[in-house]
């Protein structure tokens, strides 16, 4: 029985070791095969053919989408981008106009405060009328003072003539 047991142990296959050996051997074989195929002109030509086919399909698809968006009532990306650009430029113009409006309104406020402090035309006419009456009063006072001075200077001259002897008599 011992003999049968030993044979049973020997004939038993370890699936993990078998799988590991198979995996690494296959990996080496496939790596070598793919490396050899990549280095051939056939691979380069096939990649070039696939790339050209894809680019042709992409052009066809873009043309088809462009034609569809032109014909359809829906907005395309270009339309939305163009409208967004117009909206941004309009916002910039509105902001500029708002700043200009604020500057103008500030200057108008300053001017209005200056106008309120300045006398109006009616106020100026009233002041001029008051000045004219004051000037008339001053003129009448001055003429009255002049008459008084003339009246007081005449008697002094007359008395001065009486007190002084005439020049012809002194000789």
Secondary structure as UniProt FT lines:
FT   HELIX           2..11
FT   HELIX           15..38
FT   HELIX           41..71
FT   HELIX           77..117
FT   HELIX           121..163
FT   HELIX           167..170
//
